[in-house]
Amino acid sequence: MSNTHGYLFRVTTFGESHGPAIGCVIDGCPPGIAIAPDDFTRDLERRATGKSRHTSARREADVVEILSGVYEGVTTGTPIALLIRNTDQRSKDYTAIAAQFRPGHADYAYWQKYGIRDPRGGGRSSARETTMRVAAAVIAKKWLAERHGVQVRAHLSQLGTLVPAAHDWSVVEDNPFFWPDAAQVPELEAYMDALRKSGDSVGAEVTAVADGVPPGWGEPIYGKLDAELAAAMMSINAVKGVAIGDGFASVAQKGTEHRDVMTPDGFASNHAGGVLGGISTGQQVVVSVAFKPTSSLRLPVEGLDTEGRVVDIVTTGRHDPCVGIRATPICEAMLALVLMDQALRHRAQCGDVGTMTPRIPAARDG
Ligand code: EPS
């Protein structure tokens, strides 16, 4: 039932926000990758709640247990099972809304589909599920870096109406917003403090970028790299839009503007976002992802309960006023999982192909 991502690097996640544990099984991982429990710590902390006042206050240790697939610190090629036990559930926060529908939340759609739902923290529809994507992507990122020199990064590229005035990768990990302009961080702090006090929430945009992707990854027609990136990003809770390269801005561009001219020094631009015909060009792969505002709000609103009665709905609990902030490492993880899967698929079908033309350097990437 669609709990698995990928064809060759297959990641299946399981677990609910307030159940005993969450986990994943990674099948198809190449043997010989050195993996230790500590390797997961950094990325899981980047994604975790409770790290700043601007995200949910729930505190999970997110300690990874490696149950299989790793022997003497190295992947064996057999299924890798990872487990994280949930330790800080507060399920009583959900008692009042257990038989109500939060406007804008997945609980209504889950109820219509299954006729039953785990209301505690949204169950499977909780952002908690994304933890295992980040954990699985730690392995993918390691292989991509070691084998191909691919680096996958992400930053917040819009918070509500605020956009970065400058772009400096070196500051992104030094502030709680994954923001590429250090000078704007006080403005973001004030914006988020006011938002949190008001009880409202706001949307955001994340931009994920992969450097060093060789030309050739991606499978036309139905397995295009950009199509699979869009599907992977859309599979993250709260995502409402995905753009590759210039995305919707391409609508207003002329062909002479949009085309990425090739020169002996490299591509002159990267409007395509590193993908042509669903296949990587060797340029930066650039994907932007739009997140809706969090729907769990303490501000009361009239809505319906499961019996169709009009009720006042108030969501208590420890919610992110902007779920997009913590989504930065999640988008990065999904980009890595898609690239890893496409890399293995490319190797399987086209590993022996020697391309005749010289590789065009990606000289003008940002
Ligand atoms: C979430 C609500 C909050 C967040 C949670 C996602 O948790 P709770 O269900 O306890 O109210 O803390 O995120 C995480 C726990 C996590 O690890 O990402 C939601 O409604 O999606």
Boltz pocket constraint, residues with backbone or C-beta under 6 A from the ligand:
constraints:
  - pocket:
      binder: B
      contacts: [[A, 17], [A, 47], [A, 48], [A, 49], [A, 56], [A, 57], [A, 58], [A, 60], [A, 88], [A, 89], [A, 90], [A, 93], [A, 120], [A, 121], [A, 122], [A, 125], [A, 126], [A, 127], [A, 128], [A, 129], [A, 131], [A, 296], [A, 316], [A, 317], [A, 318], [A, 319], [A, 320]]
      max_distance: 6.0
